[in-house]
Amino acid sequence: MFLIAALAASLAHAHDYRAGQVVVGHPYARGPSASPASHAVYLSLENKGTLADRLVHLSSPLAKAVRIHTMEKKGFAIALRPVDGLALPPAARIDIGPGSGYRILLLGLRKPLAAGDAVPLTLTFEKAGKADVSVLVEAGQTPQALALPARHAHK
């Protein structure tokens, strides 16, 4: 019985979406929000096609803006820099999340996020088109290092 419950829980968290040849894997966030103004989203992008593609835009009705940032540690500080898009080479996978060097940030949240919430997010690709996904907010505090002070949310 325990095995069946564990498998069911695992399948509930394994949610993938597709736009053309691009697979968006397991979009999630950790909750509750460490900052009322921003929240990090994690997911993977896999280009299953033979042609390069590019993630060119992100949006969510729950945020004023959604941006991809590179993340670089400099001593004890973390530098986040927005990027215009994200190249997806053919037959490649890119992880966006802890340890990857990339973050998707929901900026100017209209409400704080809590575990159990589902956040609508639209990813737009140059060739593959749009993927409407549901970002599940999973239990667990967002690492403080990823939370932006409120003054960064309105840039």
C-alpha positions as CSV (number, residue, x, y, z in Angstrom):
1,M,0.0,0.0,0.0
2,F,2.9,2.4,0.9
3,L,4.4,1.8,-2.6
4,I,1.1,2.8,-4.3
5,A,0.8,5.9,-2.3
6,A,4.4,6.9,-3.0
7,L,3.9,6.3,-6.7
8,A,0.7,8.4,-6.7
9,A,2.5,11.2,-4.9
10,S,5.4,11.0,-7.4
11,L,3.0,11.2,-10.4
12,A,1.2,14.1,-8.9
13,H,4.4,16.1,-8.9
14,A,5.6,14.9,-12.4
15,H,3.9,17.4,-14.7
16,D,5.2,18.2,-18.1
17,Y,4.0,20.5,-20.9
18,R,4.8,20.8,-24.5
19,A,5.0,23.5,-27.2
20,G,6.0,22.0,-30.5
21,Q,9.3,20.2,-30.0
22,V,10.0,21.8,-26.6
23,V,9.1,20.0,-23.4
24,V,8.6,22.1,-20.2
25,G,9.3,19.8,-17.3
26,H,8.0,20.0,-13.8
27,P,7.5,23.7,-13.2
28,Y,7.5,24.4,-9.5
29,A,8.2,27.0,-6.9
30,R,8.9,26.6,-3.2
31,G,6.5,28.1,-0.7
32,P,5.7,30.2,1.1
33,S,7.1,33.3,-0.4
34,A,10.3,34.6,1.3
35,S,9.5,38.0,-0.2
36,P,6.0,39.4,-0.9
37,A,7.3,41.1,-4.1
38,S,9.1,38.2,-5.9
39,H,9.3,34.5,-6.2
40,A,11.6,32.0,-8.0
41,V,10.2,29.4,-10.4
42,Y,12.1,26.3,-11.4
43,L,11.7,24.0,-14.4
44,S,13.5,22.3,-17.2
45,L,13.4,22.9,-21.0
46,E,14.1,20.2,-23.4
47,N,14.3,20.7,-27.1
48,K,13.4,17.4,-28.7
49,G,13.7,18.7,-32.2
50,T,16.5,19.0,-34.7
51,L,16.3,22.8,-35.0
52,A,17.4,25.4,-32.4
53,D,14.7,27.4,-30.6
54,R,14.7,30.2,-28.1
55,L,12.6,31.1,-25.1
56,V,11.7,34.7,-25.8
57,H,9.0,35.7,-23.4
58,L,7.4,34.8,-20.1
59,S,4.2,36.1,-18.5
60,S,1.8,35.4,-15.6
61,P,-1.4,37.1,-14.6
62,L,-0.2,36.9,-10.9
63,A,3.0,39.0,-11.6
64,K,3.7,42.4,-13.0
65,A,6.7,40.9,-14.9
66,V,8.3,37.5,-15.3
67,R,12.0,37.5,-16.2
68,I,14.9,35.0,-16.7
69,H,18.0,36.0,-14.8
70,T,21.5,34.5,-14.7
71,M,22.7,34.0,-11.2
72,E,26.4,34.3,-10.2
73,K,27.9,34.1,-6.8
74,K,30.5,36.8,-6.0
75,G,32.0,36.1,-2.6
76,F,29.1,36.3,-0.2
77,A,26.8,38.2,-2.6
78,I,24.7,36.9,-5.4
79,A,24.4,38.9,-8.7
80,L,21.3,38.5,-10.7
81,R,21.2,39.8,-14.2
82,P,18.2,39.7,-16.6
83,V,18.7,38.0,-19.9
84,D,16.7,38.7,-23.1
85,G,16.0,35.1,-23.9
86,L,17.3,31.6,-23.6
87,A,18.7,29.7,-26.5
88,L,17.7,26.0,-26.8
89,P,20.0,24.1,-29.0
90,P,18.6,21.0,-30.8
91,A,18.4,17.9,-28.7
92,A,19.4,19.8,-25.5
93,R,18.0,20.2,-22.0
94,I,18.4,23.2,-19.8
95,D,17.6,23.2,-16.1
96,I,16.4,26.4,-14.6
97,G,16.8,26.2,-10.8
98,P,19.1,25.6,-7.9
99,G,22.7,25.1,-9.1
100,S,21.9,25.9,-12.7
101,G,22.9,29.5,-13.0
102,Y,19.5,30.5,-14.2
103,R,16.3,31.7,-12.3
104,I,12.9,32.6,-13.5
105,L,11.6,35.3,-11.2
106,L,7.9,36.4,-10.8
107,L,8.2,40.1,-10.0
108,G,5.6,42.4,-8.5
109,L,3.4,39.5,-7.2
110,R,-0.2,40.5,-6.8
111,K,-0.4,38.2,-3.8
112,P,2.1,36.1,-1.7
113,L,2.4,32.5,-2.7
114,A,1.7,29.6,-0.4
115,A,2.3,25.9,-0.6
116,G,-0.5,24.3,-2.6
117,D,-1.0,27.3,-4.9
118,A,-0.9,26.9,-8.7
119,V,0.5,29.8,-10.7
120,P,-0.4,30.1,-14.4
121,L,2.7,30.8,-16.5
122,T,3.0,31.3,-20.2
123,L,6.3,30.6,-22.0
124,T,6.7,31.8,-25.5
125,F,9.2,30.2,-27.9
126,E,10.5,31.6,-31.2
127,K,9.5,28.5,-33.2
128,A,7.5,26.3,-30.9
129,G,5.0,28.9,-29.9
130,K,3.3,29.2,-26.5
131,A,3.2,26.7,-23.6
132,D,0.7,27.5,-20.9
133,V,1.9,25.7,-17.7
134,S,0.8,25.5,-14.1
135,V,3.6,26.2,-11.6
136,L,2.9,24.2,-8.4
137,V,4.0,25.8,-5.2
138,E,5.5,23.0,-3.2
139,A,6.1,23.0,0.6
140,G,9.5,24.3,1.6
141,Q,10.8,27.8,2.2
142,T,12.3,29.6,-0.8
143,P,16.0,30.0,-0.1
144,Q,16.5,33.5,1.2
145,A,19.4,34.1,-1.3
146,L,16.8,33.9,-4.1
147,A,14.4,36.4,-2.7
148,L,14.8,39.9,-4.0
149,P,14.1,43.0,-1.9
150,A,10.9,44.7,-2.8
151,R,12.7,47.6,-4.5
152,H,13.8,45.2,-7.3
153,A,10.3,44.1,-8.2
154,H,9.3,47.3,-10.1
155,K,12.3,47.8,-12.4
